[in-house]
Amino acid sequence: MEVDADLREAEFSRYLQGIPYWQIPVRRPLWLVHKAKRGLLPGDESVEVMGGRVLNVVRRLAREHPGETIAVVSHADPLNAAWILLDGRPQNEREMHRSGMGKAGMLQLDLEGDTPKAWEYIPPPQVEKPASAAA
């Protein structure tokens, strides 16, 4: 197992840490600028930069381990950004949340060399809620 800093969460998330979601617009007003256009603020990343860093790791690993199956773990926003780049979709906030990456969701990527040839989102498995202890 390896750790790669390029698989980290979105840089802007540090600005939001510790704030309940419903308080963000009031307590972290730069969030509105971030939502309007990612990458305008210092410490914020565009969809291209964020998704690009994830895809660069994948391409590097594919070159280093040809023909092997590799699992790369990251966070929802960087994986969504990578998916947007792969699909060639518009790089905006609407696309970041239109096909959101669920917790434990996977983006399966098939490469030929280090070139993406096919990709598919695999949603998280459905887990039944445990029966109540009182039942």
C-alpha positions as CSV (number, residue, x, y, z in Angstrom):
1,M,0.0,0.0,0.0
2,E,1.2,3.5,-0.9
3,V,0.1,7.0,0.1
4,D,0.0,9.6,-2.6
5,A,-0.7,13.3,-1.8
6,D,-2.4,13.7,-5.2
7,L,-5.3,11.5,-3.9
8,R,-6.1,13.9,-1.1
9,E,-9.5,15.6,-0.6
10,A,-10.3,18.9,-2.4
11,E,-8.1,21.7,-1.0
12,F,-11.1,23.9,-0.4
13,S,-12.4,21.5,2.1
14,R,-10.0,22.7,4.8
15,Y,-11.7,26.1,4.7
16,L,-15.0,24.3,5.5
17,Q,-13.8,22.0,8.2
18,G,-15.7,22.0,11.5
19,I,-18.7,23.9,10.2
20,P,-22.1,22.3,10.0
21,Y,-23.3,22.2,6.4
22,W,-26.3,24.5,7.1
23,Q,-24.0,27.2,8.5
24,I,-21.5,27.3,5.7
25,P,-23.0,30.1,3.6
26,V,-23.0,32.4,6.7
27,R,-19.8,31.4,8.4
28,R,-17.7,30.7,5.3
29,P,-18.9,33.2,2.7
30,L,-16.1,32.4,0.2
31,W,-18.0,29.1,-0.3
32,L,-20.4,31.0,-2.6
33,V,-17.5,32.0,-4.9
34,H,-16.2,28.4,-4.8
35,K,-19.7,27.1,-5.8
36,A,-19.9,29.7,-8.6
37,K,-16.5,28.8,-10.2
38,R,-14.1,26.4,-8.6
39,G,-10.5,27.5,-8.7
40,L,-10.9,31.3,-8.5
41,L,-9.8,31.5,-4.9
42,P,-6.4,30.9,-3.4
43,G,-6.3,27.4,-2.1
44,D,-9.1,26.3,-4.3
45,E,-8.8,23.9,-7.3
46,S,-10.6,23.8,-10.6
47,V,-12.3,20.6,-11.7
48,E,-9.5,20.1,-14.2
49,V,-6.7,20.4,-11.6
50,M,-8.4,18.3,-9.1
51,G,-9.5,15.5,-11.5
52,G,-6.2,15.8,-13.3
53,R,-4.1,14.9,-10.2
54,V,-6.2,11.7,-9.7
55,L,-5.8,10.7,-13.3
56,N,-2.1,11.4,-13.2
57,V,-1.7,9.0,-10.3
58,V,-3.7,6.3,-12.2
59,R,-1.7,6.8,-15.4
60,R,1.6,6.6,-13.4
61,L,0.5,3.4,-11.6
62,A,-0.6,1.9,-14.9
63,R,2.9,2.5,-16.4
64,E,4.6,1.1,-13.3
65,H,2.3,-2.0,-13.1
66,P,1.3,-2.9,-16.6
67,G,-1.4,-5.5,-16.9
68,E,-2.1,-5.5,-13.1
69,T,-5.3,-4.7,-11.4
70,I,-4.9,-1.7,-9.1
71,A,-7.2,-0.1,-6.5
72,V,-6.8,3.6,-5.9
73,V,-8.7,5.2,-3.1
74,S,-9.6,8.9,-2.9
75,H,-12.4,11.2,-1.9
76,A,-15.7,12.0,-3.7
77,D,-14.9,15.4,-5.1
78,P,-11.5,14.4,-6.7
79,L,-13.1,11.2,-8.1
80,N,-16.1,13.2,-9.5
81,A,-13.7,15.6,-11.1
82,A,-11.8,12.8,-12.7
83,W,-15.1,11.3,-14.0
84,I,-16.1,14.7,-15.5
85,L,-12.7,14.9,-17.3
86,L,-13.0,11.3,-18.6
87,D,-16.6,12.0,-19.9
88,G,-15.6,15.4,-21.4
89,R,-18.5,17.0,-19.5
90,P,-18.6,20.7,-18.6
91,Q,-16.3,21.5,-15.7
92,N,-18.8,23.2,-13.4
93,E,-20.6,22.8,-10.1
94,R,-23.8,21.3,-11.6
95,E,-21.7,18.5,-13.1
96,M,-19.9,17.9,-9.8
97,H,-23.2,17.0,-8.2
98,R,-25.3,15.7,-11.1
99,S,-23.8,12.3,-11.0
100,G,-22.4,12.4,-7.5
101,M,-20.0,9.7,-6.2
102,G,-21.7,7.9,-3.3
103,K,-19.9,6.9,-0.2
104,A,-18.1,3.7,-1.1
105,G,-18.9,4.2,-4.8
106,M,-16.3,3.2,-7.3
107,L,-15.1,4.5,-10.6
108,Q,-13.8,1.6,-12.6
109,L,-11.3,2.6,-15.2
110,D,-9.9,0.3,-17.9
111,L,-6.7,1.5,-19.5
112,E,-4.7,0.6,-22.6
113,G,-1.2,1.4,-21.5
114,D,-1.8,4.6,-19.6
115,T,-4.7,5.8,-21.9
116,P,-8.3,5.4,-20.5
117,K,-10.4,3.3,-22.8
118,A,-13.5,2.6,-20.8
119,W,-14.9,3.7,-17.4
120,E,-18.0,3.0,-15.4
121,Y,-19.4,4.3,-12.1
122,I,-20.3,1.4,-9.7
123,P,-22.7,2.6,-7.0
124,P,-22.1,1.5,-3.4
125,P,-23.8,-1.8,-2.5
126,Q,-27.2,-1.6,-0.8
127,V,-26.9,-2.6,2.8
128,E,-29.9,-3.6,4.7
129,K,-30.5,-1.8,8.0
130,P,-30.0,-4.0,11.0
131,A,-33.1,-5.2,12.7
132,S,-34.0,-3.3,15.8
133,A,-32.8,-4.8,19.1
134,A,-36.3,-4.4,20.5
135,A,-37.8,-6.6,17.8
